[in-house]
């Protein structure tokens, strides 16, 4: 009997987690604003042409979120960025740009 009881006591929390996790996954991811503290620190701009060329001399207009390794859905107009964990436009730029292979 104790084996069955232990099994049930372990199963109940798992069932609760299974009910909650899909809701967490469907939570809406916010869009990144240029005024966000981390965005300011990383020099993020919604448009790559607005990047500060003096502060980031290696920046070129060929660098933009849509070509970045951290842009999670290449080909889309906007997607989640792994660096910020927020939605960014494909035409944006930050100093964390890493060219997609």
N, C-alpha and C positions, 0 to 999 in steps of 0.2 A: 504493500500500500504506500509506503513512503516514496518509492520510486515514481509512482503515478502522481503523488502530491508534488514532488520536486519538479516533475515534468510540467505540470499545470502552472506552478509558480514561476517557472521560467518562460512559459508560453505567453502568459498574460501581458507582461511588459513588451514582448516582441509584437504582439497584436496591436498594442497601443501605439508603438513606434511606426508600425506599418500604416496606421490610420493618419498619423500626423505628418510623416515625411513627404508624401505627395503634395500636400498643401504648401509646405515650405519650398519645395522645388518650383511650384507655380507662382511663387511670390514675384511681383513685378520688380525688375531691376531698374534702379533710377538712372537717368541720363546724367552724364558728367557735365558740370558747368565750369567755365573758365575761372570762376571765382572760388571753386573748391580749393581747400588748403593744399591738398596733395597736387592738384592740377597746377596751381601757382608754382609750387616747388619744382615741378617737372617741366615747367614752361609750356604747358598744354595750351593749344589754340584750336578752335573749331575749324579753322581753315589754315592749311599749311602755309599759305602765302603771308599770314599774319605773324609767323614766328620771328622772334628777335634775332636778326642775322648777326648783330654784334655780339650778343651773349652766346649764341650757338653758331659759330662760324662753319661748322661741318654740315649744317642743315642745307638741304637743297629741296626745291619744290617737287622733286621726284620722290621724296620721302613723305608718305602720308599713311594714315592708319590702315587703309585698305591693303597696303603692301607690307604691313608690319606682322611679325610673328605673333604678337600678343592679341591681334584682332582675331577673335574666335570663329568668325564666319565669313571667310573671304568671298567676295562677289556680292555681298549684301550692301545696302546703303548705310546701314548702321549695325553694330554688333557689340557684344560685351568685350571689354578689354581686360586681359588677365592682370595687368598692372594695377588698374583702378578698381576692378570688379564693378564697373558701371558701363552703361551703354555710351559708345562714342560714334561719331559719324566717320564714314570712310575717308573723308577729306581732311580730317584733323591731323594734328601732329603733337608730339611731346619729345622730350630729350631721351626717353627710353626706347626710341624707335630701334627696332632690330629687323633688318630685311628678311623677309620670308624666303626660305631656300627654294 
